[in-house]
Amino acid sequence: MSRSSTKKREQVALFAAAILVAIGGIIYELILGAAASYLVGDSILSFSLATGVTLFGMGIGSLLV
């Protein structure tokens, strides 16, 4: 196996992992917003809170890494 094919395979695996994590984050945010709408009652406020909490968590996570 040549170096270029190994590097290409690693790049594809990294890209696929990034896509899966991004899709998981979007699904998590939608579930969080739907669950918050039961507690808050207002869907706009609940999805705004879910987006804010998600972005806050991403910011804290970036500081830890």
C-alpha positions, -999 to +999 in steps of 0.1 A: +000+000+000+015+033-010+018+064+012-007+085-009-034+059-007-029+056+031-031+093+035-062+095+012-079+068+033-071+087+065-085+119+051-117+102+041-120+086+075-115+120+092-141+137+070-166+109+076-160+112+114-165+150+112-198+146+093-211+120+118-203+143+148-219+173+131-251+153+123-252+140+159-248+176+172-277+188+151-299+159+162-290+165+199-299+202+195-333+194+180-340+169+208-330+194+234-352+220+219-382+197+217-377+186+253-373+222+265-406+232+247-424+209+272-408+227+301-409+263+289-440+261+268-429+286+241-412+269+212-392+299+200-378+305+235-371+268+240-352+264+207-333+297+214-323+283+248-313+250+232-292+268+206-276+290+233-268+260+255-253+241+226-231+270+215-220+276+251-211+239+255-191+240+222-172+271+235-164+255+268-153+224+250-130+243+227-113+259+258-107+225+273-090+210+242 
